[in-house]
Amino acid sequence: MEYYFTTKEISLLLKTPIQFIRKMIREKRIIAYKVGRQYIVKEQDLNNYLDSVRYER
């Protein structure tokens, strides 16, 4: 079963403002689905985004 995060859960997890998460969704940097009035993000899509912005030395 797939797990879905809300923008609030993502902001708490990443310690960033909800507005920043929404901006990333608007810019299509994070794939999200709109359900009613809120966005949800698949766990795999969030992991893909985090992998794409990972800083490596």
PDB file of N, CA, C, O and CB in Angstrom:
ATOM      1  N   MET A   1       0.833  -1.185   0.000  1.00  0.00           N
ATOM      2  CA  MET A   1       0.000   0.000   0.000  1.00  0.00           C
ATOM      3  C   MET A   1       0.879   1.250   0.000  1.00  0.00           C
ATOM      4  O   MET A   1       1.856   1.331   0.744  1.00  0.00           O
ATOM      5  CB  MET A   1      -0.948  -0.003   1.214  1.00  0.00           C
ATOM      6  N   GLU A   2       0.528   2.207  -0.826  1.00  0.00           N
ATOM      7  CA  GLU A   2       1.304   3.436  -0.918  1.00  0.00           C
ATOM      8  C   GLU A   2       0.900   4.414   0.180  1.00  0.00           C
ATOM      9  O   GLU A   2      -0.260   4.472   0.586  1.00  0.00           O
ATOM     10  CB  GLU A   2       1.124   4.081  -2.295  1.00  0.00           C
ATOM     11  N   TYR A   3       1.876   5.176   0.650  1.00  0.00           N
ATOM     12  CA  TYR A   3       1.604   6.193   1.656  1.00  0.00           C
ATOM     13  C   TYR A   3       1.641   7.558   0.987  1.00  0.00           C
ATOM     14  O   TYR A   3       2.486   7.810   0.128  1.00  0.00           O
ATOM     15  CB  TYR A   3       2.624   6.117   2.827  1.00  0.00           C
ATOM     16  N   TYR A   4       0.730   8.435   1.379  1.00  0.00           N
ATOM     17  CA  TYR A   4       0.654   9.787   0.849  1.00  0.00           C
ATOM     18  C   TYR A   4       0.879  10.782   1.978  1.00  0.00           C
ATOM     19  O   TYR A   4       0.363  10.611   3.082  1.00  0.00           O
ATOM     20  CB  TYR A   4      -0.708  10.036   0.158  1.00  0.00           C
ATOM     21  N   PHE A   5       1.657  11.825   1.690  1.00  0.00           N
ATOM     22  CA  PHE A   5       1.918  12.896   2.647  1.00  0.00           C
ATOM     23  C   PHE A   5       1.101  14.125   2.275  1.00  0.00           C
ATOM     24  O   PHE A   5       0.877  14.392   1.095  1.00  0.00           O
ATOM     25  CB  PHE A   5       3.427  13.240   2.695  1.00  0.00           C
ATOM     26  N   THR A   6       0.659  14.868   3.274  1.00  0.00           N
ATOM     27  CA  THR A   6       0.056  16.178   3.025  1.00  0.00           C
ATOM     28  C   THR A   6       1.186  17.210   3.014  1.00  0.00           C
ATOM     29  O   THR A   6       2.310  16.916   3.420  1.00  0.00           O
ATOM     30  CB  THR A   6      -1.040  16.531   4.115  1.00  0.00           C
ATOM     31  N   THR A   7       0.879  18.410   2.551  1.00  0.00           N
ATOM     32  CA  THR A   7       1.904  19.457   2.551  1.00  0.00           C
ATOM     33  C   THR A   7       2.346  19.779   3.980  1.00  0.00           C
ATOM     34  O   THR A   7       3.511  20.101   4.214  1.00  0.00           O
ATOM     35  CB  THR A   7       1.374  20.731   1.856  1.00  0.00           C
ATOM     36  N   LYS A   8       1.426  19.693   4.923  1.00  0.00           N
ATOM     37  CA  LYS A   8       1.777  19.961   6.324  1.00  0.00           C
ATOM     38  C   LYS A   8       2.759  18.912   6.846  1.00  0.00           C
ATOM     39  O   LYS A   8       3.726  19.253   7.527  1.00  0.00           O
ATOM     40  CB  LYS A   8       0.507  19.986   7.205  1.00  0.00           C
ATOM     41  N   GLU A   9       2.515  17.641   6.533  1.00  0.00           N
ATOM     42  CA  GLU A   9       3.421  16.575   6.975  1.00  0.00           C
ATOM     43  C   GLU A   9       4.807  16.748   6.356  1.00  0.00           C
ATOM     44  O   GLU A   9       5.820  16.548   7.026  1.00  0.00           O
ATOM     45  CB  GLU A   9       2.846  15.191   6.608  1.00  0.00           C
ATOM     46  N   ILE A  10       4.848  17.118   5.086  1.00  0.00           N
ATOM     47  CA  ILE A  10       6.141  17.317   4.416  1.00  0.00           C
ATOM     48  C   ILE A  10       6.887  18.486   5.044  1.00  0.00           C
ATOM     49  O   ILE A  10       8.096  18.407   5.263  1.00  0.00           O
ATOM     50  CB  ILE A  10       5.943  17.563   2.902  1.00  0.00           C
ATOM     51  N   SER A  11       6.174  19.570   5.334  1.00  0.00           N
ATOM     52  CA  SER A  11       6.842  20.728   5.927  1.00  0.00           C
ATOM     53  C   SER A  11       7.404  20.397   7.308  1.00  0.00           C
ATOM     54  O   SER A  11       8.478  20.879   7.668  1.00  0.00           O
ATOM     55  CB  SER A  11       5.871  21.909   6.025  1.00  0.00           C
ATOM     56  N   LEU A  12       6.696  19.588   8.080  1.00  0.00           N
ATOM     57  CA  LEU A  12       7.213  19.173   9.390  1.00  0.00           C
ATOM     58  C   LEU A  12       8.407  18.237   9.234  1.00  0.00           C
ATOM     59  O   LEU A  12       9.381  18.333   9.980  1.00  0.00           O
ATOM     60  CB  LEU A  12       6.108  18.486  10.211  1.00  0.00           C
ATOM     61  N   LEU A  13       8.328  17.344   8.276  1.00  0.00           N
ATOM     62  CA  LEU A  13       9.403  16.384   8.039  1.00  0.00           C
ATOM     63  C   LEU A  13      10.688  17.074   7.582  1.00  0.00           C
ATOM     64  O   LEU A  13      11.779  16.740   8.045  1.00  0.00           O
ATOM     65  CB  LEU A  13       8.967  15.357   7.000  1.00  0.00           C
ATOM     66  N   LEU A  14      10.551  18.039   6.669  1.00  0.00           N
ATOM     67  CA  LEU A  14      11.716  18.724   6.101  1.00  0.00           C
ATOM     68  C   LEU A  14      12.078  20.010   6.832  1.00  0.00           C
ATOM     69  O   LEU A  14      13.072  20.661   6.512  1.00  0.00           O
ATOM     70  CB  LEU A  14      11.465  19.034   4.655  1.00  0.00           C
ATOM     71  N   LYS A  15      11.254  20.370   7.823  1.00  0.00           N
ATOM     72  CA  LYS A  15      11.474  21.598   8.602  1.00  0.00           C
ATOM     73  C   LYS A  15      11.547  22.823   7.695  1.00  0.00           C
ATOM     74  O   LYS A  15      12.451  23.651   7.814  1.00  0.00           O
ATOM     75  CB  LYS A  15      12.765  21.484   9.431  1.00  0.00           C
ATOM     76  N   THR A  16      10.583  22.920   6.790  1.00  0.00           N
ATOM     77  CA  THR A  16      10.466  24.068   5.893  1.00  0.00           C
ATOM     78  C   THR A  16       9.029  24.580   5.946  1.00  0.00           C
ATOM     79  O   THR A  16       8.121  23.832   6.309  1.00  0.00           O
ATOM     80  CB  THR A  16      10.873  23.688   4.428  1.00  0.00           C
ATOM     81  N   PRO A  17       8.814  25.838   5.590  1.00  0.00           N
ATOM     82  CA  PRO A  17       7.446  26.375   5.612  1.00  0.00           C
ATOM     83  C   PRO A  17       6.534  25.684   4.592  1.00  0.00           C
ATOM     84  O   PRO A  17       6.988  25.239   3.537  1.00  0.00           O
ATOM     85  CB  PRO A  17       7.472  27.878   5.341  1.00  0.00           C
ATOM     86  N   ILE A  18       5.265  25.606   4.919  1.00  0.00           N
ATOM     87  CA  ILE A  18       4.282  25.008   4.010  1.00  0.00           C
ATOM     88  C   ILE A  18       4.262  25.771   2.690  1.00  0.00           C
ATOM     89  O   ILE A  18       4.096  25.168   1.630  1.00  0.00           O
ATOM     90  CB  ILE A  18       2.871  25.001   4.651  1.00  0.00           C
ATOM     91  N   GLN A  19       4.431  27.099   2.747  1.00  0.00           N
ATOM     92  CA  GLN A  19       4.421  27.907   1.530  1.00  0.00           C
ATOM     93  C   GLN A  19       5.522  27.468   0.568  1.00  0.00           C
ATOM     94  O   GLN A  19       5.322  27.478  -0.646  1.00  0.00           O
ATOM     95  CB  GLN A  19       4.585  29.389   1.875  1.00  0.00           C
ATOM     96  N   PHE A  20       6.680  27.084   1.099  1.00  0.00           N
ATOM     97  CA  PHE A  20       7.779  26.617   0.254  1.00  0.00           C
ATOM     98  C   PHE A  20       7.408  25.298  -0.427  1.00  0.00           C
ATOM     99  O   PHE A  20       7.709  25.102  -1.604  1.00  0.00           O
ATOM    100  CB  PHE A  20       9.068  26.445   1.087  1.00  0.00           C
ATOM    101  N   ILE A  21       6.763  24.406   0.302  1.00  0.00           N
ATOM    102  CA  ILE A  21       6.332  23.127  -0.276  1.00  0.00           C
ATOM    103  C   ILE A  21       5.322  23.385  -1.387  1.00  0.00           C
ATOM    104  O   ILE A  21       5.402  22.779  -2.455  1.00  0.00           O
ATOM    105  CB  ILE A  21       5.718  22.200   0.814  1.00  0.00           C
ATOM    106  N   ARG A  22       4.373  24.283  -1.134  1.00  0.00           N
ATOM    107  CA  ARG A  22       3.379  24.617  -2.167  1.00  0.00           C
ATOM    108  C   ARG A  22       4.041  25.227  -3.393  1.00  0.00           C
ATOM    109  O   ARG A  22       3.633  24.951  -4.521  1.00  0.00           O
ATOM    110  CB  ARG A  22       2.328  25.585  -1.607  1.00  0.00           C
ATOM    111  N   LYS A  23       5.054  26.051  -3.181  1.00  0.00           N
ATOM    112  CA  LYS A  23       5.791  26.654  -4.302  1.00  0.00           C
ATOM    113  C   LYS A  23       6.466  25.565  -5.131  1.00  0.00           C
ATOM    114  O   LYS A  23       6.438  25.614  -6.361  1.00  0.00           O
ATOM    115  CB  LYS A  23       6.846  27.670  -3.787  1.00  0.00           C
ATOM    116  N   MET A  24       7.065  24.594  -4.472  1.00  0.00           N
ATOM    117  CA  MET A  24       7.723  23.497  -5.182  1.00  0.00           C
ATOM    118  C   MET A  24       6.705  22.696  -5.994  1.00  0.00           C
ATOM    119  O   MET A  24       7.017  22.221  -7.086  1.00  0.00           O
ATOM    120  CB  MET A  24       8.460  22.574  -4.187  1.00  0.00           C
ATOM    121  N   ILE A  25       5.507  22.548  -5.472  1.00  0.00           N
ATOM    122  CA  ILE A  25       4.439  21.845  -6.194  1.00  0.00           C
ATOM    123  C   ILE A  25       3.998  22.671  -7.400  1.00  0.00           C
ATOM    124  O   ILE A  25       3.829  22.133  -8.494  1.00  0.00           O
ATOM    125  CB  ILE A  25       3.230  21.564  -5.258  1.00  0.00           C
ATOM    126  N   ARG A  26       3.808  23.991  -7.202  1.00  0.00           N
ATOM    127  CA  ARG A  26       3.408  24.860  -8.319  1.00  0.00           C
ATOM    128  C   ARG A  26       4.440  24.844  -9.436  1.00  0.00           C
ATOM    129  O   ARG A  26       4.083  24.877 -10.614  1.00  0.00           O
ATOM    130  CB  ARG A  26       3.199  26.294  -7.830  1.00  0.00           C
ATOM    131  N   GLU A  27       5.726  24.793  -9.072  1.00  0.00           N
ATOM    132  CA  GLU A  27       6.810  24.776 -10.055  1.00  0.00           C
ATOM    133  C   GLU A  27       7.032  23.379 -10.627  1.00  0.00           C
ATOM    134  O   GLU A  27       7.926  23.168 -11.447  1.00  0.00           O
ATOM    135  CB  GLU A  27       8.101  25.287  -9.423  1.00  0.00           C
ATOM    136  N   LYS A  28       6.211  22.428 -10.187  1.00  0.00           N
ATOM    137  CA  LYS A  28       6.262  21.034 -10.642  1.00  0.00           C
ATOM    138  C   LYS A  28       7.603  20.364 -10.327  1.00  0.00           C
ATOM    139  O   LYS A  28       8.041  19.466 -11.047  1.00  0.00           O
ATOM    140  CB  LYS A  28       6.000  20.970 -12.140  1.00  0.00           C
ATOM    141  N   ARG A  29       8.242  20.808  -9.250  1.00  0.00           N
ATOM    142  CA  ARG A  29       9.467  20.157  -8.794  1.00  0.00           C
ATOM    143  C   ARG A  29       9.126  18.960  -7.916  1.00  0.00           C
ATOM    144  O   ARG A  29       9.910  18.018  -7.799  1.00  0.00           O
ATOM    145  CB  ARG A  29      10.362  21.151  -8.026  1.00  0.00           C
ATOM    146  N   ILE A  30       7.938  19.008  -7.296  1.00  0.00           N
ATOM    147  CA  ILE A  30       7.400  17.883  -6.535  1.00  0.00           C
ATOM    148  C   ILE A  30       6.078  17.505  -7.193  1.00  0.00           C
ATOM    149  O   ILE A  30       5.222  18.363  -7.407  1.00  0.00           O
ATOM    150  CB  ILE A  30       7.209  18.241  -4.998  1.00  0.00           C
ATOM    151  N   ILE A  31       5.911  16.237  -7.513  1.00  0.00           N
ATOM    152  CA  ILE A  31       4.674  15.761  -8.127  1.00  0.00           C
ATOM    153  C   ILE A  31       3.626  15.600  -7.031  1.00  0.00           C
ATOM    154  O   ILE A  31       3.857  14.918  -6.032  1.00  0.00           O
ATOM    155  CB  ILE A  31       4.899  14.412  -8.895  1.00  0.00           C
ATOM    156  N   ALA A  32       2.473  16.236  -7.230  1.00  0.00           N
ATOM    157  CA  ALA A  32       1.414  16.187  -6.217  1.00  0.00           C
ATOM    158  C   ALA A  32       0.060  16.013  -6.886  1.00  0.00           C
ATOM    159  O   ALA A  32      -0.108  16.273  -8.078  1.00  0.00           O
ATOM    160  CB  ALA A  32       1.423  17.465  -5.348  1.00  0.00           C
ATOM    161  N   TYR A  33      -0.893  15.569  -6.090  1.00  0.00           N
ATOM    162  CA  TYR A  33      -2.270  15.376  -6.539  1.00  0.00           C
ATOM    163  C   TYR A  33      -3.162  16.250  -5.677  1.00  0.00           C
ATOM    164  O   TYR A  33      -3.001  16.298  -4.457  1.00  0.00           O
ATOM    165  CB  TYR A  33      -2.702  13.869  -6.460  1.00  0.00           C
ATOM    166  N   LYS A  34      -4.102  16.940  -6.308  1.00  0.00           N
ATOM    167  CA  LYS A  34      -5.012  17.785  -5.548  1.00  0.00           C
ATOM    168  C   LYS A  34      -6.262  16.986  -5.217  1.00  0.00           C
ATOM    169  O   LYS A  34      -6.962  16.500  -6.105  1.00  0.00           O
ATOM    170  CB  LYS A  34      -5.371  19.075  -6.336  1.00  0.00           C
ATOM    171  N   VAL A  35      -6.527  16.860  -3.936  1.00  0.00           N
ATOM    172  CA  VAL A  35      -7.706  16.146  -3.454  1.00  0.00           C
ATOM    173  C   VAL A  35      -8.510  17.153  -2.645  1.00  0.00           C
ATOM    174  O   VAL A  35      -8.108  17.561  -1.555  1.00  0.00           O
ATOM    175  CB  VAL A  35      -7.321  14.867  -2.590  1.00  0.00           C
ATOM    176  N   GLY A  36      -9.645  17.545  -3.194  1.00  0.00           N
ATOM    177  CA  GLY A  36     -10.424  18.588  -2.533  1.00  0.00           C
ATOM    178  C   GLY A  36      -9.651  19.890  -2.567  1.00  0.00           C
ATOM    179  O   GLY A  36      -9.329  20.407  -3.636  1.00  0.00           O
ATOM    180  N   ARG A  37      -9.356  20.416  -1.389  1.00  0.00           N
ATOM    181  CA  ARG A  37      -8.625  21.685  -1.298  1.00  0.00           C
ATOM    182  C   ARG A  37      -7.170  21.504  -0.904  1.00  0.00           C
ATOM    183  O   ARG A  37      -6.460  22.490  -0.706  1.00  0.00           O
ATOM    184  CB  ARG A  37      -9.297  22.594  -0.305  1.00  0.00           C
ATOM    185  N   GLN A  38      -6.713  20.270  -0.787  1.00  0.00           N
ATOM    186  CA  GLN A  38      -5.322  20.080  -0.373  1.00  0.00           C
ATOM    187  C   GLN A  38      -4.565  19.190  -1.341  1.00  0.00           C
ATOM    188  O   GLN A  38      -5.149  18.418  -2.102  1.00  0.00           O
ATOM    189  CB  GLN A  38      -5.264  19.486   1.021  1.00  0.00           C
ATOM    190  N   TYR A  39      -3.253  19.322  -1.289  1.00  0.00           N
ATOM    191  CA  TYR A  39      -2.376  18.510  -2.119  1.00  0.00           C
ATOM    192  C   TYR A  39      -1.866  17.330  -1.310  1.00  0.00           C
ATOM    193  O   TYR A  39      -1.627  17.440  -0.107  1.00  0.00           O
ATOM    194  CB  TYR A  39      -1.201  19.347  -2.666  1.00  0.00           C
ATOM    195  N   ILE A  40      -1.702  16.195  -1.989  1.00  0.00           N
ATOM    196  CA  ILE A  40      -1.059  15.043  -1.374  1.00  0.00           C
ATOM    197  C   ILE A  40       0.064  14.590  -2.296  1.00  0.00           C
ATOM    198  O   ILE A  40      -0.006  14.759  -3.514  1.00  0.00           O
ATOM    199  CB  ILE A  40      -2.083  13.885  -1.112  1.00  0.00           C
ATOM    200  N   VAL A  41       1.099  14.015  -1.698  1.00  0.00           N
ATOM    201  CA  VAL A  41       2.292  13.601  -2.429  1.00  0.00           C
ATOM    202  C   VAL A  41       2.594  12.154  -2.074  1.00  0.00           C
ATOM    203  O   VAL A  41       2.635  11.789  -0.899  1.00  0.00           O
ATOM    204  CB  VAL A  41       3.509  14.525  -2.103  1.00  0.00           C
ATOM    205  N   LYS A  42       2.804  11.332  -3.099  1.00  0.00           N
ATOM    206  CA  LYS A  42       3.186   9.941  -2.851  1.00  0.00           C
ATOM    207  C   LYS A  42       4.558   9.901  -2.194  1.00  0.00           C
ATOM    208  O   LYS A  42       5.417  10.741  -2.464  1.00  0.00           O
ATOM    209  CB  LYS A  42       3.188   9.119  -4.169  1.00  0.00           C
ATOM    210  N   GLU A  43       4.748   8.925  -1.339  1.00  0.00           N
ATOM    211  CA  GLU A  43       6.036   8.762  -0.664  1.00  0.00           C
ATOM    212  C   GLU A  43       7.159   8.603  -1.684  1.00  0.00           C
ATOM    213  O   GLU A  43       8.229   9.190  -1.520  1.00  0.00           O
ATOM    214  CB  GLU A  43       6.001   7.548   0.285  1.00  0.00           C
ATOM    215  N   GLN A  44       6.930   7.820  -2.733  1.00  0.00           N
ATOM    216  CA  GLN A  44       7.955   7.596  -3.755  1.00  0.00           C
ATOM    217  C   GLN A  44       8.291   8.894  -4.499  1.00  0.00           C
ATOM    218  O   GLN A  44       9.456   9.143  -4.809  1.00  0.00           O
ATOM    219  CB  GLN A  44       7.486   6.523  -4.752  1.00  0.00           C
ATOM    220  N   ASP A  45       7.282   9.718  -4.785  1.00  0.00           N
ATOM    221  CA  ASP A  45       7.528  10.995  -5.466  1.00  0.00           C
ATOM    222  C   ASP A  45       8.337  11.937  -4.583  1.00  0.00           C
ATOM    223  O   ASP A  45       9.208  12.653  -5.077  1.00  0.00           O
ATOM    224  CB  ASP A  45       6.200  11.658  -5.864  1.00  0.00           C
ATOM    225  N   LEU A  46       8.059  11.941  -3.287  1.00  0.00           N
ATOM    226  CA  LEU A  46       8.841  12.765  -2.364  1.00  0.00           C
ATOM    227  C   LEU A  46      10.282  12.267  -2.305  1.00  0.00           C
ATOM    228  O   LEU A  46      11.217  13.068  -2.320  1.00  0.00           O
ATOM    229  CB  LEU A  46       8.209  12.754  -0.954  1.00  0.00           C
ATOM    230  N   ASN A  47      10.464  10.951  -2.238  1.00  0.00           N
ATOM    231  CA  ASN A  47      11.818  10.388  -2.231  1.00  0.00           C
ATOM    232  C   ASN A  47      12.563  10.722  -3.514  1.00  0.00           C
ATOM    233  O   ASN A  47      13.758  11.016  -3.474  1.00  0.00           O
ATOM    234  CB  ASN A  47      11.765   8.873  -2.042  1.00  0.00           C
ATOM    235  N   ASN A  48      11.875  10.682  -4.653  1.00  0.00           N
ATOM    236  CA  ASN A  48      12.506  11.036  -5.928  1.00  0.00           C
ATOM    237  C   ASN A  48      12.973  12.487  -5.918  1.00  0.00           C
ATOM    238  O   ASN A  48      14.071  12.793  -6.381  1.00  0.00           O
ATOM    239  CB  ASN A  48      11.532  10.804  -7.096  1.00  0.00           C
ATOM    240  N   TYR A  49      12.141  13.379  -5.392  1.00  0.00           N
ATOM    241  CA  TYR A  49      12.526  14.789  -5.303  1.00  0.00           C
ATOM    242  C   TYR A  49      13.747  14.947  -4.396  1.00  0.00           C
ATOM    243  O   TYR A  49      14.698  15.644  -4.747  1.00  0.00           O
ATOM    244  CB  TYR A  49      11.348  15.645  -4.775  1.00  0.00           C
ATOM    245  N   LEU A  50      13.718  14.302  -3.237  1.00  0.00           N
ATOM    246  CA  LEU A  50      14.835  14.419  -2.300  1.00  0.00           C
ATOM    247  C   LEU A  50      16.122  13.860  -2.899  1.00  0.00           C
ATOM    248  O   LEU A  50      17.199  14.411  -2.672  1.00  0.00           O
ATOM    249  CB  LEU A  50      14.509  13.695  -0.993  1.00  0.00           C
ATOM    250  N   ASP A  51      16.021  12.786  -3.653  1.00  0.00           N
ATOM    251  CA  ASP A  51      17.199  12.233  -4.324  1.00  0.00           C
ATOM    252  C   ASP A  51      17.752  13.204  -5.360  1.00  0.00           C
ATOM    253  O   ASP A  51      18.965  13.287  -5.552  1.00  0.00           O
ATOM    254  CB  ASP A  51      16.857  10.899  -4.990  1.00  0.00           C
ATOM    255  N   SER A  52      16.869  13.936  -6.025  1.00  0.00           N
ATOM    256  CA  SER A  52      17.312  14.851  -7.080  1.00  0.00           C
ATOM    257  C   SER A  52      18.010  16.090  -6.523  1.00  0.00           C
ATOM    258  O   SER A  52      18.801  16.717  -7.227  1.00  0.00           O
ATOM    259  CB  SER A  52      16.129  15.273  -7.928  1.00  0.00           C
ATOM    260  N   VAL A  53      17.731  16.449  -5.280  1.00  0.00           N
ATOM    261  CA  VAL A  53      18.347  17.647  -4.703  1.00  0.00           C
ATOM    262  C   VAL A  53      19.411  17.315  -3.659  1.00  0.00           C
ATOM    263  O   VAL A  53      19.919  18.205  -2.977  1.00  0.00           O
ATOM    264  CB  VAL A  53      17.282  18.524  -4.079  1.00  0.00           C
ATOM    265  N   ARG A  54      19.734  16.063  -3.541  1.00  0.00           N
ATOM    266  CA  ARG A  54      20.723  15.639  -2.544  1.00  0.00           C
ATOM    267  C   ARG A  54      22.082  16.249  -2.872  1.00  0.00           C
ATOM    268  O   ARG A  54      22.508  16.263  -4.027  1.00  0.00           O
ATOM    269  CB  ARG A  54      20.822  14.089  -2.489  1.00  0.00           C
ATOM    270  N   TYR A  55      22.744  16.744  -1.856  1.00  0.00           N
ATOM    271  CA  TYR A  55      24.076  17.318  -2.010  1.00  0.00           C
ATOM    272  C   TYR A  55      25.106  16.234  -1.739  1.00  0.00           C
ATOM    273  O   TYR A  55      25.093  15.594  -0.687  1.00  0.00           O
ATOM    274  CB  TYR A  55      24.281  18.533  -1.057  1.00  0.00           C
ATOM    275  N   GLU A  56      25.980  16.041  -2.681  1.00  0.00           N
ATOM    276  CA  GLU A  56      27.040  15.052  -2.501  1.00  0.00           C
ATOM    277  C   GLU A  56      28.381  15.736  -2.649  1.00  0.00           C
ATOM    278  O   GLU A  56      28.549  16.620  -3.488  1.00  0.00           O
ATOM    279  CB  GLU A  56      26.903  13.889  -3.514  1.00  0.00           C
ATOM    280  N   ARG A  57      29.324  15.329  -1.841  1.00  0.00           N
ATOM    281  CA  ARG A  57      30.676  15.896  -1.911  1.00  0.00           C
ATOM    282  C   ARG A  57      31.546  15.042  -2.773  1.00  0.00           C
ATOM    283  O   ARG A  57      32.724  15.350  -2.957  1.00  0.00           O
ATOM    284  CB  ARG A  57      31.292  16.035  -0.525  1.00  0.00           C
TER     285      ARG A  57
END
